[in-house]
Amino acid sequence: MTRSELTDNLTFVSAVQMLRHLTEDNVLTEAEAEKVRAELVRRLRPTI
């Protein structure tokens, strides 16, 4: 795993955790969270 892949994976995991908290706090709906998660996968291409 390259340094770039590691950074992208850590960023992705952190962002997913933030999305989960925002969804639990009713700041985002489930549909909005799924759209954001799909965009994160597209941009960061996690390998985990």
N, C-alpha and C positions, 0 to 999 in steps of 0.2 A: 504494500500500500504506500502510495506516495504521500508526501507532506500535504499536497493539495487535496487529495482524496480524504485524508484524515481531517483536515480543516473543514471541508465540505460536510463530512459526516457529523462532526461535532456541532457545526452550525445548524444542520438539519435537526438533530436531536434536541438541541436547545429551542429551536423554533417550534417544534412539535409540542414540547412541554409547555411553552407559552400559549400555544393555541388551545391546549387542553384546559389550562387555567382560565383563559378568556371565555371558553365555552361553558365551563363550570360556573363562572361568575355571571353568566348570561349577557356578556358583552358582545359575543358573536353567536350566531345561530349555528346549528350543525351543518347546514348547507354552506354557509359562508366559510366555516372552518375547513370543510372538504375542498372548496375551491382554492383556498390559500394553500392547503397541503399539496394539492395537485401542482400548483405553481412552484412550490418549493422543490418538489420532486423534479419538475422539469428543469429548473434553474440549477439546482445543486447536484442532481444525479447521484444520490447516495448509494454507496456500495455495501451498506449494512443490511 
